[in-house]
Amino acid sequence: MLFVAVCFLIVVLYWYGTRGYDYWAKKGVAYEKPIPFVGTALRQFTQRVSLAQAAEEVYRKYPNERYVGTFLGSQKSLVIRDPELIKSILLTDFMYFHKRAVLLQETVTDPLARNLFSVDGDLWKLLRQRLTPAFSTGKLKAMFPLIVERAVKVQDLADEAAKIGATVDVKDLMARYTTDFIGACGFGIDMESLEDENSLFRKLGRRMNIITPRDAVVFMLKTLFPKIFKNLHLIAPEIENTVFHLFETVAKQRNYKPSGRNDFIDLLLTLKEKGKLVGDSIENFNPDGTPKVAEAEMDVELMVAQVFVFFAAGFETSSSSSSYTLHQLAFHPEEQKKVQNEIDDVLSRYDNKLCYDAVKDMKYLEMAFLESLRLFPPVGFLLRSCTKKYTLPGTNVTIDKGVSITIPVQALHLDEKYFKDPEKFIPERFNPDRIKDIEKCSYLPFGEGPRACIGERLGHMQSLAGLAALLHSTRWSRRPTLRHPSPTRLRGTQKEGYLCIKGELEELKTTY
Ligand code: HEM
């Protein structure tokens, strides 16, 4: 009897752990073979590869496919290899793919997870509409003096180090610069991260960039059993508490009213004063096809979640892309010289003062930055989720609501089909005359379409300003004994690879 019960249990467990695993086979789609419960994601769950690396591996393994099926636990996912199809998903057929579905549960219990990056549907649309003005050209120009102030400080630090021939940990330096800038532009407070490497904000930035065993376990449980573990918070309590504390402190100082500083917290407080967020629904329609009205309350939790994403999405992306640019220039002295000559030349036309227009004129620096983003995209893959039945254009494959889409950005950027000598650092690829030759949707460091990065220009301009300040006065070199690390080798494992500027070694981490 016991034997029969055990056998029955095993059969039930096996059925439960493999349900839906014939999905891609039934549709005639090439797919990775899943194992019970974890699907094709065992190494992602155990933190042996990042999600970006896993997508890159699938991309390389199936060179002749336009798309490949995988399973993240029981979640069906399609890795899209073909830029034409990527264009349909991100742009043309956006109405089928407006969700990112990073949270696999319908009701969000994590207060900070109600941020623009993670939410979907009507709340995403309402927030995106209301937050977009915070990133306009006017706002960017208005905050530029704050950026320049930080850029000058970072330049002073580098000058000091250069005078005594000291080594500089560039990743840390750029992280402190970015932290200070986010503090000033986002929160209107001086974070002093450049003076004090243990400032509250710097600590917060460091913690956000680490995946602790607790974070890994929570991610796995929430992905495998979203309903059972719906009340677990994806974002660690220490991060949650610090961000709430920070927002409360600043908002209280301002009497919960806009202070006229025009920073991000002011924008949120202004939105709160205006009352409910109201707009057209992206999900619900009247019988005549017109959109229903969607509403959301701008409560404190929703504001804090947006403050969190300003930091979480803006910090590591900007600091890693600017430090990788310096890293590449240290390995390519000729290109570095070209960048420096350009900076000197442009600044001489602007009274040797860094300003918005001067940075805009630094075309070669921008090309070097874009090329570094190609080699080392801080966000290695994009996510979308199918919102209603969709037939992949040019095929007879129809995917269902809830199927997740992975766009392997990192892999596309290193495919020689789209970039000749993909492992080489060649800023000229992004020469304005040649940029049009790059195949649409094969280069996606900021994503594409209505859900592309909202902070692209801000991230871009503040990274260039920091780089211009650092390269204007200092020549950057690597420790001579170090081999040139190729992007593939750096990504070999999460811990392999070193950044070496002026002799300092630092481990590189994959962001996503
Ligand atoms: C070099 C710097 C940056 C890079 C490479 C970058 C990259 C990205 C990428 C790839 C996405 C996903 C796009 C998609 O799914 O199509 C994204 C989304 C986002 N980024 Fe950035 N980002 C950068 C800087 C910033 C900054 C400075 C901020 C804000 C201060 C920011 C805020 C966001 C937000 C809120 C989203 C979600 C947008 C939405 O879903 O509507 N990013 N970013």
Residues whose N, C-alpha, C, O or C-beta is under 5 A from the ligand:
A	BS01	HEM	L116 F117 R128 V309 F310 A313 G314 T317 S318 S321 P378 V379 L382 L383 L444 P445 F446 G447 E448 P450 R451 A452 C453 I454 G455 E456 L458 G459 H460
